[in-house]
Amino acid sequence: MIEALVNAEKFLLLFIQDVIRGPILTPFNIVVTKLGDGGMIWIGIAVILLFPKKTRKIGCMVILSLMGSLLINNLFLKNLVARTRPYDIIGNLIPLIEKPTDYAFPSEHTASSFAAAGILYRKLPRRFGIPAVILAALIGLSRLYLGVHYPSDVLCGAISGIGISYAAEIAVNQLSIYFGGKNDNKEADILR
């Protein structure tokens, strides 16, 4: 069973390389993946949200979710699982970006993107939340396109990121209550 899943992942990555890669999609996916480098796009969005009082709490949730993803996924799970990158296992697979030096599982680009996008989707109006989720998905898919992650790395990164987003939301709400704030869940009313 596990061998069949691994073979399916290898087949999918080679299919992407041999059939889907092209002169228009390659630069697009390189730009998209760079947006996720170090979570910079999400950090930028969080900083912007910190300025208006109405969205400050949401900005704190995004920052906490990114920190949680860094700790859980990048520092803990990657080193615990220690999964080799696909281009080191699949002889014909050619990565299209500089080879990452850390382990593959889970995809931190995907995890941090879904950690931030999960907050933005739930806490902001849909006209902001839906594009955030679409960007998170594109960042995850770009990791497959570029040949630096297995599909299960991306899938588990997305699941982990969504879970972390809920934990960050709960933690910020509890801290807000503890320090005398309200938990009225109307942070983004000004944007509606």
C-alpha positions as CSV (number, residue, x, y, z in Angstrom):
1,M,0.0,0.0,0.0
2,I,2.7,2.5,1.0
3,E,4.8,1.5,-2.0
4,A,1.9,2.1,-4.3
5,L,1.4,5.6,-2.8
6,V,5.1,6.4,-3.2
7,N,5.0,5.2,-6.8
8,A,1.9,7.3,-7.5
9,E,3.7,10.4,-6.1
10,K,6.7,9.7,-8.3
11,F,4.5,9.2,-11.3
12,L,2.6,12.5,-10.7
13,L,5.9,14.5,-10.3
14,L,7.3,13.1,-13.5
15,F,3.9,13.7,-15.3
16,I,4.1,17.4,-14.2
17,Q,7.7,17.6,-15.4
18,D,7.1,15.8,-18.8
19,V,3.6,17.0,-19.7
20,I,2.7,20.2,-17.8
21,R,5.9,22.2,-17.5
22,G,6.1,24.9,-20.1
23,P,7.6,28.3,-21.0
24,I,4.6,30.3,-19.5
25,L,3.9,28.2,-16.4
26,T,7.5,27.9,-15.3
27,P,8.2,31.6,-14.7
28,F,4.7,32.0,-13.2
29,N,5.4,29.1,-10.7
30,I,8.8,30.5,-9.8
31,V,7.2,33.9,-8.9
32,V,4.4,32.2,-7.0
33,T,6.8,30.1,-4.9
34,K,9.0,33.1,-4.2
35,L,5.9,34.8,-2.7
36,G,5.9,32.0,-0.1
37,D,9.7,32.2,0.6
38,G,10.0,32.7,4.4
39,G,6.3,33.5,4.5
40,M,7.2,37.0,3.4
41,I,3.9,37.7,1.6
42,W,2.0,36.6,4.7
43,I,4.2,38.6,7.0
44,G,3.6,41.6,4.9
45,I,-0.1,41.2,5.0
46,A,0.0,40.6,8.8
47,V,2.0,43.8,9.3
48,I,-0.6,45.8,7.2
49,L,-3.4,44.3,9.3
50,L,-1.6,45.4,12.5
51,F,-2.1,49.1,11.8
52,P,-5.9,49.6,11.7
53,K,-7.4,49.0,15.2
54,K,-10.3,47.0,13.6
55,T,-7.9,44.4,12.1
56,R,-5.1,44.4,14.6
57,K,-6.3,41.2,16.3
58,I,-6.4,39.4,12.9
59,G,-2.8,40.6,12.2
60,C,-1.8,39.1,15.6
61,M,-3.5,35.8,14.6
62,V,-1.7,35.6,11.3
63,I,1.7,36.3,13.0
64,L,1.0,33.7,15.7
65,S,-0.1,31.1,13.0
66,L,3.1,31.8,11.1
67,M,5.2,31.3,14.2
68,G,3.4,28.1,15.1
69,S,3.9,26.8,11.6
70,L,7.6,27.6,11.7
71,L,8.0,25.8,15.1
72,I,5.8,22.8,14.4
73,N,6.6,22.1,10.7
74,N,10.0,23.5,10.0
75,L,11.8,22.9,13.3
76,F,10.0,19.8,14.6
77,L,8.2,17.7,11.9
78,K,10.8,18.2,9.1
79,N,13.6,17.0,11.4
80,L,11.5,14.2,13.0
81,V,10.4,12.7,9.6
82,A,13.6,13.6,7.8
83,R,12.1,12.9,4.3
84,T,14.6,13.2,1.4
85,R,13.6,15.6,-1.3
86,P,12.1,14.0,-4.4
87,Y,14.8,15.1,-6.8
88,D,17.3,13.1,-4.7
89,I,15.2,10.0,-5.1
90,I,13.6,10.3,-8.5
91,G,16.6,10.1,-10.9
92,N,14.8,11.9,-13.9
93,L,13.2,14.7,-11.8
94,I,14.9,18.1,-12.4
95,P,14.1,20.8,-9.9
96,L,13.5,24.2,-11.5
97,I,14.8,26.3,-8.6
98,E,17.8,26.1,-6.4
99,K,17.7,22.9,-4.4
100,P,16.4,23.4,-0.8
101,T,18.8,22.0,1.8
102,D,16.3,21.0,4.4
103,Y,14.0,18.0,4.5
104,A,10.9,17.7,2.4
105,F,8.0,16.8,4.8
106,P,5.9,18.8,5.3
107,S,6.1,21.7,2.8
108,E,6.7,24.7,4.9
109,H,5.8,27.0,2.0
110,T,2.4,25.3,2.0
111,A,1.9,25.1,5.7
112,S,2.7,28.7,6.4
113,S,0.5,29.8,3.5
114,F,-2.5,27.8,4.7
115,A,-1.9,28.9,8.3
116,A,-2.1,32.6,7.3
117,A,-4.8,32.1,4.6
118,G,-7.0,30.1,7.0
119,I,-7.1,33.1,9.4
120,L,-7.7,35.5,6.5
121,Y,-10.5,33.4,5.0
122,R,-12.3,33.1,8.3
123,K,-11.8,36.6,9.7
124,L,-11.9,38.9,6.6
125,P,-14.7,39.4,4.0
126,R,-14.7,36.8,1.3
127,R,-13.3,39.3,-1.3
128,F,-10.0,39.1,0.7
129,G,-10.2,35.6,2.2
130,I,-10.9,33.7,-1.1
131,P,-7.9,35.2,-2.9
132,A,-5.7,34.4,0.1
133,V,-6.8,30.7,-0.1
134,I,-6.2,30.7,-3.8
135,L,-2.7,32.1,-3.3
136,A,-2.0,29.5,-0.6
137,A,-3.1,26.7,-3.0
138,L,-1.0,28.1,-5.9
139,I,2.1,28.3,-3.6
140,G,1.6,24.7,-2.6
141,L,1.1,23.6,-6.2
142,S,4.1,25.5,-7.3
143,R,6.2,23.3,-5.0
144,L,5.1,20.3,-7.0
145,Y,5.6,22.0,-10.3
146,L,9.1,23.0,-9.5
147,G,10.0,19.5,-8.3
148,V,11.0,20.2,-4.7
149,H,8.1,18.4,-2.9
150,Y,6.1,15.3,-3.0
151,P,2.3,15.7,-3.2
152,S,1.9,14.3,0.4
153,D,4.4,17.0,1.6
154,V,2.1,19.6,0.2
155,L,-1.2,18.0,1.3
156,C,0.1,17.5,4.9
157,G,1.5,21.0,4.9
158,A,-2.0,22.4,4.0
159,I,-3.7,20.3,6.7
160,S,-1.1,21.3,9.3
161,G,-1.4,24.9,8.3
162,I,-5.2,24.9,8.6
163,G,-5.0,23.3,12.0
164,I,-2.4,25.8,13.2
165,S,-4.6,28.6,12.0
166,Y,-7.4,27.5,14.3
167,A,-5.1,27.1,17.2
168,A,-3.7,30.6,16.6
169,E,-7.2,32.1,16.4
170,I,-8.2,30.4,19.7
171,A,-5.0,31.5,21.4
172,V,-5.3,35.1,20.4
173,N,-9.0,35.2,21.4
174,Q,-8.2,33.7,24.8
175,L,-5.3,36.1,25.3
176,S,-7.6,39.0,24.4
177,I,-10.2,37.9,27.0
178,Y,-7.4,37.3,29.6
179,F,-6.0,40.8,29.1
180,G,-9.4,42.5,29.3
181,G,-10.5,42.6,25.7
182,K,-13.7,41.3,24.1
183,N,-14.1,38.2,22.0
184,D,-16.9,39.6,19.8
185,N,-15.5,38.2,16.5
186,K,-16.3,41.5,14.7
187,E,-12.8,42.5,14.0
188,A,-13.3,43.0,10.3
189,D,-16.7,44.7,10.3
190,I,-15.0,47.9,8.9
191,L,-14.0,46.0,5.8
192,R,-17.4,44.5,5.0
